[in-house]
């Protein structure tokens, strides 16, 4: 898992995360945090999902389709996917901005 993705999740999740986590390890830790929020502070979970920019329609669809799956695990996967998308977008934007001013026009 990319170090930048892991670091970008620390603040919104209120967690200290090891930069060397595997994707599976990261998913497990996030699922535990989400599960805690489901049980003790649903409003904070809602804020987290909004802050990370999780697609509400997709989340509802996946939760409705997941009969036996853990909701916290589904949410954890969506959080990781979204952070990876953001990281890839920033990376692509930076690469595109390395063009000289003459080439941009």
PyMOL commands that place a pseudoatom at each C-alpha (Angstrom):
pseudoatom trace, name=CA, resn=UNK, resi=1, chain=A, elem=C, hetatm=0, pos=[0.000, 0.000, 0.000]
pseudoatom trace, name=CA, resn=UNK, resi=2, chain=A, elem=C, hetatm=0, pos=[1.314, 3.445, -0.907]
pseudoatom trace, name=CA, resn=UNK, resi=3, chain=A, elem=C, hetatm=0, pos=[2.660, 5.416, 2.019]
pseudoatom trace, name=CA, resn=UNK, resi=4, chain=A, elem=C, hetatm=0, pos=[0.805, 8.573, 0.958]
pseudoatom trace, name=CA, resn=UNK, resi=5, chain=A, elem=C, hetatm=0, pos=[-2.534, 6.747, 0.977]
pseudoatom trace, name=CA, resn=UNK, resi=6, chain=A, elem=C, hetatm=0, pos=[-1.910, 5.427, 4.473]
pseudoatom trace, name=CA, resn=UNK, resi=7, chain=A, elem=C, hetatm=0, pos=[-0.852, 8.849, 5.741]
pseudoatom trace, name=CA, resn=UNK, resi=8, chain=A, elem=C, hetatm=0, pos=[-3.921, 10.485, 4.188]
pseudoatom trace, name=CA, resn=UNK, resi=9, chain=A, elem=C, hetatm=0, pos=[-6.156, 8.227, 6.278]
pseudoatom trace, name=CA, resn=UNK, resi=10, chain=A, elem=C, hetatm=0, pos=[-4.607, 8.949, 9.670]
pseudoatom trace, name=CA, resn=UNK, resi=11, chain=A, elem=C, hetatm=0, pos=[-6.314, 12.261, 10.373]
pseudoatom trace, name=CA, resn=UNK, resi=12, chain=A, elem=C, hetatm=0, pos=[-9.872, 11.479, 9.217]
pseudoatom trace, name=CA, resn=UNK, resi=13, chain=A, elem=C, hetatm=0, pos=[-9.815, 8.140, 11.057]
pseudoatom trace, name=CA, resn=UNK, resi=14, chain=A, elem=C, hetatm=0, pos=[-8.103, 9.547, 14.168]
pseudoatom trace, name=CA, resn=UNK, resi=15, chain=A, elem=C, hetatm=0, pos=[-5.553, 6.734, 14.003]
pseudoatom trace, name=CA, resn=UNK, resi=16, chain=A, elem=C, hetatm=0, pos=[-1.793, 6.366, 13.988]
pseudoatom trace, name=CA, resn=UNK, resi=17, chain=A, elem=C, hetatm=0, pos=[-1.012, 4.026, 11.110]
pseudoatom trace, name=CA, resn=UNK, resi=18, chain=A, elem=C, hetatm=0, pos=[2.225, 2.264, 10.279]
pseudoatom trace, name=CA, resn=UNK, resi=19, chain=A, elem=C, hetatm=0, pos=[3.522, 3.292, 6.838]
pseudoatom trace, name=CA, resn=UNK, resi=20, chain=A, elem=C, hetatm=0, pos=[4.383, -0.340, 6.060]
pseudoatom trace, name=CA, resn=UNK, resi=21, chain=A, elem=C, hetatm=0, pos=[0.851, -1.727, 6.342]
pseudoatom trace, name=CA, resn=UNK, resi=22, chain=A, elem=C, hetatm=0, pos=[-0.372, -4.118, 3.709]
pseudoatom trace, name=CA, resn=UNK, resi=23, chain=A, elem=C, hetatm=0, pos=[-3.713, -3.401, 2.073]
pseudoatom trace, name=CA, resn=UNK, resi=24, chain=A, elem=C, hetatm=0, pos=[-5.266, -6.257, 4.046]
pseudoatom trace, name=CA, resn=UNK, resi=25, chain=A, elem=C, hetatm=0, pos=[-3.825, -4.936, 7.317]
pseudoatom trace, name=CA, resn=UNK, resi=26, chain=A, elem=C, hetatm=0, pos=[-5.062, -1.447, 6.538]
pseudoatom trace, name=CA, resn=UNK, resi=27, chain=A, elem=C, hetatm=0, pos=[-8.516, -2.790, 5.678]
pseudoatom trace, name=CA, resn=UNK, resi=28, chain=A, elem=C, hetatm=0, pos=[-8.673, -4.672, 8.986]
pseudoatom trace, name=CA, resn=UNK, resi=29, chain=A, elem=C, hetatm=0, pos=[-7.687, -1.604, 11.043]
pseudoatom trace, name=CA, resn=UNK, resi=30, chain=A, elem=C, hetatm=0, pos=[-10.136, 0.667, 9.222]
pseudoatom trace, name=CA, resn=UNK, resi=31, chain=A, elem=C, hetatm=0, pos=[-12.931, -1.909, 9.563]
pseudoatom trace, name=CA, resn=UNK, resi=32, chain=A, elem=C, hetatm=0, pos=[-12.297, -2.073, 13.323]
pseudoatom trace, name=CA, resn=UNK, resi=33, chain=A, elem=C, hetatm=0, pos=[-12.472, 1.729, 13.544]
pseudoatom trace, name=CA, resn=UNK, resi=34, chain=A, elem=C, hetatm=0, pos=[-15.633, 1.870, 11.419]
pseudoatom trace, name=CA, resn=UNK, resi=35, chain=A, elem=C, hetatm=0, pos=[-17.233, -0.864, 13.523]
pseudoatom trace, name=CA, resn=UNK, resi=36, chain=A, elem=C, hetatm=0, pos=[-16.466, 1.139, 16.658]
pseudoatom trace, name=CA, resn=UNK, resi=37, chain=A, elem=C, hetatm=0, pos=[-18.047, 4.218, 15.085]
pseudoatom trace, name=CA, resn=UNK, resi=38, chain=A, elem=C, hetatm=0, pos=[-21.132, 2.225, 14.031]
pseudoatom trace, name=CA, resn=UNK, resi=39, chain=A, elem=C, hetatm=0, pos=[-21.610, 1.098, 17.616]
pseudoatom trace, name=CA, resn=UNK, resi=40, chain=A, elem=C, hetatm=0, pos=[-20.662, 4.263, 19.509]
pseudoatom trace, name=CA, resn=UNK, resi=41, chain=A, elem=C, hetatm=0, pos=[-20.740, 7.375, 17.299]
pseudoatom trace, name=CA, resn=UNK, resi=42, chain=A, elem=C, hetatm=0, pos=[-22.735, 6.990, 14.098]
pseudoatom trace, name=CA, resn=UNK, resi=43, chain=A, elem=C, hetatm=0, pos=[-22.738, 10.767, 13.530]
pseudoatom trace, name=CA, resn=UNK, resi=44, chain=A, elem=C, hetatm=0, pos=[-18.931, 10.752, 13.442]
pseudoatom trace, name=CA, resn=UNK, resi=45, chain=A, elem=C, hetatm=0, pos=[-19.022, 7.854, 10.954]
pseudoatom trace, name=CA, resn=UNK, resi=46, chain=A, elem=C, hetatm=0, pos=[-21.345, 9.878, 8.742]
pseudoatom trace, name=CA, resn=UNK, resi=47, chain=A, elem=C, hetatm=0, pos=[-18.941, 12.823, 8.919]
pseudoatom trace, name=CA, resn=UNK, resi=48, chain=A, elem=C, hetatm=0, pos=[-16.017, 10.533, 8.071]
pseudoatom trace, name=CA, resn=UNK, resi=49, chain=A, elem=C, hetatm=0, pos=[-17.788, 9.156, 5.005]
pseudoatom trace, name=CA, resn=UNK, resi=50, chain=A, elem=C, hetatm=0, pos=[-18.594, 12.687, 3.870]
pseudoatom trace, name=CA, resn=UNK, resi=51, chain=A, elem=C, hetatm=0, pos=[-15.050, 13.904, 4.509]
pseudoatom trace, name=CA, resn=UNK, resi=52, chain=A, elem=C, hetatm=0, pos=[-13.456, 11.013, 2.624]
pseudoatom trace, name=CA, resn=UNK, resi=53, chain=A, elem=C, hetatm=0, pos=[-16.039, 11.548, -0.146]
pseudoatom trace, name=CA, resn=UNK, resi=54, chain=A, elem=C, hetatm=0, pos=[-17.617, 8.107, -0.264]
pseudoatom trace, name=CA, resn=UNK, resi=55, chain=A, elem=C, hetatm=0, pos=[-20.325, 7.804, -2.913]
pseudoatom trace, name=CA, resn=UNK, resi=56, chain=A, elem=C, hetatm=0, pos=[-23.532, 7.414, -0.932]
pseudoatom trace, name=CA, resn=UNK, resi=57, chain=A, elem=C, hetatm=0, pos=[-25.472, 5.628, -3.685]
pseudoatom trace, name=CA, resn=UNK, resi=58, chain=A, elem=C, hetatm=0, pos=[-22.680, 3.090, -4.186]
pseudoatom trace, name=CA, resn=UNK, resi=59, chain=A, elem=C, hetatm=0, pos=[-22.387, 2.522, -0.437]
pseudoatom trace, name=CA, resn=UNK, resi=60, chain=A, elem=C, hetatm=0, pos=[-26.132, 1.883, -0.098]
pseudoatom trace, name=CA, resn=UNK, resi=61, chain=A, elem=C, hetatm=0, pos=[-26.090, -0.470, -3.096]
pseudoatom trace, name=CA, resn=UNK, resi=62, chain=A, elem=C, hetatm=0, pos=[-23.175, -2.496, -1.745]
pseudoatom trace, name=CA, resn=UNK, resi=63, chain=A, elem=C, hetatm=0, pos=[-24.681, -2.688, 1.736]
pseudoatom trace, name=CA, resn=UNK, resi=64, chain=A, elem=C, hetatm=0, pos=[-28.029, -3.841, 0.322]
pseudoatom trace, name=CA, resn=UNK, resi=65, chain=A, elem=C, hetatm=0, pos=[-26.352, -6.513, -1.839]
pseudoatom trace, name=CA, resn=UNK, resi=66, chain=A, elem=C, hetatm=0, pos=[-24.097, -7.780, 0.950]
pseudoatom trace, name=CA, resn=UNK, resi=67, chain=A, elem=C, hetatm=0, pos=[-26.223, -10.270, 2.811]
pseudoatom trace, name=CA, resn=UNK, resi=68, chain=A, elem=C, hetatm=0, pos=[-23.544, -11.951, 4.895]
pseudoatom trace, name=CA, resn=UNK, resi=69, chain=A, elem=C, hetatm=0, pos=[-20.681, -9.452, 4.612]
pseudoatom trace, name=CA, resn=UNK, resi=70, chain=A, elem=C, hetatm=0, pos=[-19.653, -7.180, 7.447]
pseudoatom trace, name=CA, resn=UNK, resi=71, chain=A, elem=C, hetatm=0, pos=[-20.779, -3.579, 6.836]
pseudoatom trace, name=CA, resn=UNK, resi=72, chain=A, elem=C, hetatm=0, pos=[-17.607, -2.211, 8.435]
pseudoatom trace, name=CA, resn=UNK, resi=73, chain=A, elem=C, hetatm=0, pos=[-15.467, -4.214, 6.012]
pseudoatom trace, name=CA, resn=UNK, resi=74, chain=A, elem=C, hetatm=0, pos=[-17.436, -2.942, 3.016]
pseudoatom trace, name=CA, resn=UNK, resi=75, chain=A, elem=C, hetatm=0, pos=[-17.034, 0.637, 4.234]
pseudoatom trace, name=CA, resn=UNK, resi=76, chain=A, elem=C, hetatm=0, pos=[-13.310, 0.083, 4.865]
pseudoatom trace, name=CA, resn=UNK, resi=77, chain=A, elem=C, hetatm=0, pos=[-12.821, -1.116, 1.278]
pseudoatom trace, name=CA, resn=UNK, resi=78, chain=A, elem=C, hetatm=0, pos=[-14.677, 1.925, -0.065]
pseudoatom trace, name=CA, resn=UNK, resi=79, chain=A, elem=C, hetatm=0, pos=[-12.563, 4.279, 2.065]
pseudoatom trace, name=CA, resn=UNK, resi=80, chain=A, elem=C, hetatm=0, pos=[-9.322, 2.717, 0.829]
pseudoatom trace, name=CA, resn=UNK, resi=81, chain=A, elem=C, hetatm=0, pos=[-10.510, 2.728, -2.799]
pseudoatom trace, name=CA, resn=UNK, resi=82, chain=A, elem=C, hetatm=0, pos=[-11.464, 6.397, -2.570]
pseudoatom trace, name=CA, resn=UNK, resi=83, chain=A, elem=C, hetatm=0, pos=[-8.145, 7.430, -1.032]
pseudoatom trace, name=CA, resn=UNK, resi=84, chain=A, elem=C, hetatm=0, pos=[-6.268, 5.502, -3.737]
pseudoatom trace, name=CA, resn=UNK, resi=85, chain=A, elem=C, hetatm=0, pos=[-8.336, 7.278, -6.412]
pseudoatom trace, name=CA, resn=UNK, resi=86, chain=A, elem=C, hetatm=0, pos=[-7.502, 10.656, -4.884]
pseudoatom trace, name=CA, resn=UNK, resi=87, chain=A, elem=C, hetatm=0, pos=[-3.811, 9.769, -4.687]
pseudoatom trace, name=CA, resn=UNK, resi=88, chain=A, elem=C, hetatm=0, pos=[-3.723, 8.597, -8.314]
pseudoatom trace, name=CA, resn=UNK, resi=89, chain=A, elem=C, hetatm=0, pos=[-5.524, 11.745, -9.427]
pseudoatom trace, name=CA, resn=UNK, resi=90, chain=A, elem=C, hetatm=0, pos=[-3.053, 13.987, -7.595]
pseudoatom trace, name=CA, resn=UNK, resi=91, chain=A, elem=C, hetatm=0, pos=[-0.143, 12.021, -9.020]
pseudoatom trace, name=CA, resn=UNK, resi=92, chain=A, elem=C, hetatm=0, pos=[-1.486, 12.373, -12.577]
pseudoatom trace, name=CA, resn=UNK, resi=93, chain=A, elem=C, hetatm=0, pos=[-2.167, 16.086, -12.061]
pseudoatom trace, name=CA, resn=UNK, resi=94, chain=A, elem=C, hetatm=0, pos=[1.399, 16.667, -10.835]
pseudoatom trace, name=CA, resn=UNK, resi=95, chain=A, elem=C, hetatm=0, pos=[2.795, 14.837, -13.867]
pseudoatom trace, name=CA, resn=UNK, resi=96, chain=A, elem=C, hetatm=0, pos=[0.687, 16.969, -16.199]
pseudoatom trace, name=CA, resn=UNK, resi=97, chain=A, elem=C, hetatm=0, pos=[1.877, 20.136, -14.487]
pseudoatom trace, name=CA, resn=UNK, resi=98, chain=A, elem=C, hetatm=0, pos=[5.518, 19.311, -15.194]
pseudoatom trace, name=CA, resn=UNK, resi=99, chain=A, elem=C, hetatm=0, pos=[4.988, 20.561, -18.768]
pseudoatom trace, name=CA, resn=UNK, resi=100, chain=A, elem=C, hetatm=0, pos=[6.774, 23.797, -19.617]
pseudoatom trace, name=CA, resn=UNK, resi=101, chain=A, elem=C, hetatm=0, pos=[4.676, 26.946, -20.003]
pseudoatom trace, name=CA, resn=UNK, resi=102, chain=A, elem=C, hetatm=0, pos=[5.374, 27.056, -23.749]
pseudoatom trace, name=CA, resn=UNK, resi=103, chain=A, elem=C, hetatm=0, pos=[4.081, 23.499, -24.216]
pseudoatom trace, name=CA, resn=UNK, resi=104, chain=A, elem=C, hetatm=0, pos=[0.933, 24.229, -22.179]
pseudoatom trace, name=CA, resn=UNK, resi=105, chain=A, elem=C, hetatm=0, pos=[-0.142, 26.926, -24.650]
for i in range(1, 105): cmd.bond("trace and resi %d" % i, "trace and resi %d" % (i + 1))
show_as sticks, trace
zoom trace
